[in-house]
Amino acid sequence: MEIPDSIECIDCGQPARRLTPQPEEGWTPGDLIAYRCTGCNDRWDMVVASAEQTDAASARASEYRAAIAERHDSIPPPAPRSESIE
């Protein structure tokens, strides 16, 4: 299983480097991986997921994105502002 050496910090957008060394026997589902952001110094702890968990999460994420898009499309645009110059 391929685990990246760095990820993008969702707080500041800077790279977060992996703190956890790769196990000799490789990564397995349930392993904990820690990252530290180079920008804001936040720590991110991730758990290695199995293929089944990843597929289920992808399906939920797709449903969520579709719901957000539907909600966004149903909101009318704001009325134009009329400004008078005196």
URVENCOR-V772747 format. One record per residue. N is the residue number from 0. RES is the residue in one letter. NEAR is the number of other ideal C-beta (glycine too) atoms within 10 Angstrom. D_FIRST is the distance of its C-alpha to the first C-alpha in Angstrom with 1 decimal. Layout:
<<N & RES & NEAR & D_FIRST> <N & RES & NEAR & D_FIRST>>
This chain:
<<0 & M & 11 & 0.0> <1 & E & 5 & 3.8> <2 & I & 14 & 6.5> <3 & P & 12 & 10.0> <4 & D & 9 & 12.7> <5 & S & 14 & 15.2> <6 & I & 16 & 15.9> <7 & E & 13 & 19.4> <8 & C & 19 & 21.6> <9 & I & 10 & 23.1> <10 & D & 12 & 26.3> <11 & C & 14 & 27.3> <12 & G & 10 & 24.9> <13 & Q & 15 & 24.3> <14 & P & 15 & 21.1> <15 & A & 25 & 19.5> <16 & R & 14 & 17.9> <17 & R & 17 & 15.2> <18 & L & 12 & 17.3> <19 & T & 14 & 14.8> <20 & P & 7 & 14.0> <21 & Q & 12 & 10.6> <22 & P & 9 & 11.4> <23 & E & 5 & 12.5> <24 & E & 6 & 10.7> <25 & G & 10 & 7.2> <26 & W & 14 & 6.1> <27 & T & 10 & 7.5> <28 & P & 13 & 9.3> <29 & G & 10 & 12.4> <30 & D & 16 & 11.4> <31 & L & 9 & 13.7> <32 & I & 18 & 13.0> <33 & A & 13 & 16.3> <34 & Y & 22 & 17.3> <35 & R & 16 & 21.0> <36 & C & 21 & 22.7> <37 & T & 13 & 24.8> <38 & G & 12 & 27.4> <39 & C & 12 & 28.3> <40 & N & 11 & 26.6> <41 & D & 14 & 25.1> <42 & R & 10 & 22.2> <43 & W & 16 & 19.3> <44 & D & 10 & 17.4> <45 & M & 16 & 14.3> <46 & V & 10 & 12.8> <47 & V & 15 & 9.2> <48 & A & 15 & 10.1> <49 & S & 12 & 9.8> <50 & A & 9 & 10.1> <51 & E & 9 & 13.8> <52 & Q & 13 & 14.1> <53 & T & 12 & 12.7> <54 & D & 11 & 15.1> <55 & A & 12 & 17.9> <56 & A & 11 & 17.5> <57 & S & 10 & 17.6> <58 & A & 10 & 20.7> <59 & R & 10 & 22.3> <60 & A & 10 & 21.7> <61 & S & 10 & 23.4> <62 & E & 10 & 26.3> <63 & Y & 10 & 26.7> <64 & R & 10 & 26.9> <65 & A & 10 & 29.4> <66 & A & 10 & 31.5> <67 & I & 10 & 31.7> <68 & A & 10 & 32.7> <69 & E & 9 & 35.3> <70 & R & 9 & 36.7> <71 & H & 8 & 36.9> <72 & D & 7 & 38.7> <73 & S & 7 & 41.2> <74 & I & 7 & 42.3> <75 & P & 5 & 45.4> <76 & P & 5 & 45.6> <77 & P & 6 & 47.9> <78 & A & 6 & 51.5> <79 & P & 6 & 52.7> <80 & R & 5 & 54.5> <81 & S & 5 & 58.1> <82 & E & 5 & 59.3> <83 & S & 4 & 62.9> <84 & I & 3 & 64.3> <85 & E & 2 & 67.6>>
